[in-house]
């Protein structure tokens, strides 16, 4: 076994950055990780859809120069490592990549390979659009009202959490320190001697770069509102500070372009509204008044819960795309939101929409909007024609149940018919 090294495709060129803007050649090199579990199934369907969309939009003038890089089971088998450094380097060098789901290894040094990739590349914003595509089964009566984008902070909070397990030496030392330094707070702990503790860091810089990315996204994409979601009524020093720092950043850096929603009586025409909502209320509102959300900026754990819950409103995990982005270095890794779905692995049954739509986000990120639009219209047309995978078919009894790859082909057929 040897450590990984990758040969870049001869027909491709690297994406570069000039003055903070991506410079995308006509044949950009795109590193991809196939992924574990259903990863190979959904990649086998997604890649031809993305290639077909680019071909149909631009003939042979443009093309995606795919470059496979390894992580997870395949990497372990071929190189002896779960996450070779060469894979991280490839995403950093070529700036835009895509990946399937990866199994979280049990008993290894990694808490999760996905988290390790995000951390190594400092991909601080997890961007998850939540929008209903007509025809997709939804538990809501008015799913067309759901159209929001969640910016979830990707490097702090529980992703950088420190835990002291009950009975450990670290816990004992932590308790001694807590009792002597903050005796009043320590006295509030009902069962201190058997309590485990978690510490979650939330920083000003981490908050500012996330909120900045969310506001810039809103301004660039014609969005009307950025809502800071936090539990600052209880966790004032961390989640409360997230909201305070977020408002201060908005006012300090975007002053003429944004306005707090509470101050619109002094005029807010054409400006992005900034407001905030407590996390539990956000869940209630997302169901009862989803149209009141547009762009959401939140911390790691809130964002984790919220984005999966919102996904359920628009078709579930099988159709949930995402991206992990560092808007400063312009490195972005697009990925399906779901995991490896072990019971479906290798059955050619899984829904590939999540990975196809992650690819669609990637095309839009490259500025290849014609191809991105084709992908989205292709999926909608296939669903409307009753051509769906099993997860949708369960909720659409009249529809045809297609395999993963047949669904991909159905999307291509629809795109070719436009
Ligand atoms: P999961 O997302 O794999 O599965 C949850 C449920 O959704 C299952 O019922 C599954 O069958 C279904 N599902 C998921 N994707 C689907 C698709 N494309 N089409 C149809 N149904 C689909 O979550 P899990 O079971 O908790 O995790 C399994 C593994 O994936 C674990 O090792 C976990 O750590 C890992 N994981 C990876 C990522 C990632 O790579 N980004 C994310 C979450 C979990």
Boltz pocket constraint, residues with backbone or C-beta under 6 A from the ligand:
constraints:
  - pocket:
      binder: B
      contacts: [[A, 38], [A, 42], [A, 100], [A, 101], [A, 102], [A, 103], [A, 104], [A, 105], [A, 114], [A, 317], [A, 318], [A, 335], [A, 336], [A, 337], [A, 338], [A, 339], [A, 340], [A, 341], [A, 342], [A, 343], [A, 344], [A, 349], [A, 350], [A, 351], [A, 352], [A, 354], [A, 391]]
      max_distance: 6.0
